[in-house]
Amino acid sequence: MSYLCLENVVKTFDKTEVVKKMNLEIKKGELVSFLGPSGCGKTTTLNMIAGFLEVDGGRIVVDGKPVHLLPPNKREMGMVFQNYALFPHMTVFDNVAYGLKLRKVPKGEIRERVLEALEMVRLAGYEKRYPKELSGGQQQRVSLARALVIKPKVLLLDEPLSNLDAKLRQEMREEIVEIQKKVGITTIFVTHDQEEALAISDRIAVMYEGRIEQMDTPVEIYNHPKTDFVSRFIGEVNQIQGQVVETYNGQQCKITFDGYEQVISKLGVKDSVMNFYLRPEKIQLAQTNREGLHVKLERKMFLGAKTRYILQFKEKQLIADISNTVLNPDLIKEGQDVYAVWNPEELLLVKK
Amino acid sequence: MRKVLPKAGLNLFCLLVYIFLAAPIVVVLLSSLTTTEYIVFPPKGITLRWYTELLDHPEFMQSFTLSIIVAFGTAIIATFIGTMASIAVVRYEFKLKTAIVQLVGSPLLIPSVVFGVALLQFYSWIGIAASPIALVIGHIILTIPFVMRLVVASLVGFDRSIEQAAMNLGAGSFKVFFQITLPMIKSGVIAGAIFAFITSFDDLTVALFIVSTDVVTLPVRIYTYMQYQYDPIITSVSSIMILLTFVLMVVIERVLGVGKVFASKN
């Protein structure tokens, strides 16, 4: 049973549709990421859910009740902003207490709940500070506490980590997931960082040009991208061309990649020349394996845990990322001939 | 050495500028203490006689009260209108916006004599007699540009997601304005109000055209008194005006720290 539904939601700015008939269903307690490049409509969609933007068509339903006509202050959503948006003239305590005061919660209870919320974000003892006396990470924690303390129906996070440095970003995202699971709150997390989305989400809605391209679990999104855009946007891919040589009883077919023959399931194969995507980490290298694709190592880059091999075949480049524990990077020299091998299951056949 | 020399020179230069700026005030303050029947500097002897003599001139006290009332009314209304107008100008697009902004700002550019004549004409045309309200209206027009300059400055770069955050937490637009927006632009608004107060309290040129025999502001009273008599009463009244302004600035600086507004943002 879905808790938050978007039904044919449309948003138009100056005659251009930035959100096109969007449909979305989120279950109670689920953490869903909106992932996409800038301008894909993810923040616009979030702002419509929060009520800062009006919908130009369609409905937004929360817990069975349509909310898209309500003003933002009546929607019971907790929002965390990219730039924290704390009230600079109020202490941490007053910032967090603000929503409770508006709800006329008795004073003693306000105090109790604010302190509890601050404890949850590990900021106990900071009540009397002002926002400008806190670091970015601490400010974002206050912002999270402020949003959660009112027990909102949905928690909305608008690129909450993008103003933090890399290390803090990782810590914070783990903390956010931890808190989210503990509270069990339905959450939407807007980000343009695919790693972030893959790491924390129950499901990801990949958006592009005002549409949801695919909505799935991180594993499905990564391993079985359904559209061309998703496969290129999430992770890196090599594009390779294969030629169909033979088909067997309609189930499977043999394909050759410049002499490297593989049998794959025929599903989706229509033309005699097909394009496939292949993730760099799915490629293995062998010095002697006549079954592999014959390539030449052009360059290699040591990246710490793994090494990136840039391979050349027929004026085209192929990228392979191989863990240094699997293959010693010193073993293959630049300019040397090698064989690239992959499991035919890993080939992604993508609808154009 | 190379660093010390220009600094000493700069200090000296600053000192001279300060002396130049403060000298007239000091001259007025000291002259008010003279024992002579005429204004002289440096004062001959020291007495507070001219201050006590003020008590025999109730018209000065009347004018003082009137000036305070007018300045207060002007400050409140001009700040209210100016703040609203600033928000409209900074946040909304509307037809003829530039033209309206220029029109509202024009009292800064028009010589106040011209403005005074225009007001006089206008008032007699629509039939408003000289009154504190007539003065307040004139001063509001005169001071709104100051208020707007300061409030607009504090609104530019205002992060509106802070207001969205308040809305998101359940605040309606009035609460957002009074609990979030206004406190955040407070220093600009207060500075605007002080400017409006002082500009009104100080105004001679415009007031000259509006006053009548029973509605006379303090600057006009001093001006007309000086045309007939030139005794140290003038300097004692002026000293009181100076001290009042000074006290006002100090109190406000202490209570609100408005000095920050004139430095830079944040």
Interface residues (C-beta under 8 A of the other chain):
Chain A: A50 G51 F52 P71 P72 N73 K74 R75 E76 M77 G78 M79 F81 Q82 N83 A85 L86 F87 P88 H89 Y98 G99 L102 R103 S143 R146 A147 I150
Chain B: D159 S161 I162 Q164 A165 A166 M167 N168 L169 G170 A171 G172 K175 Q179 I180 P183 M184 K186
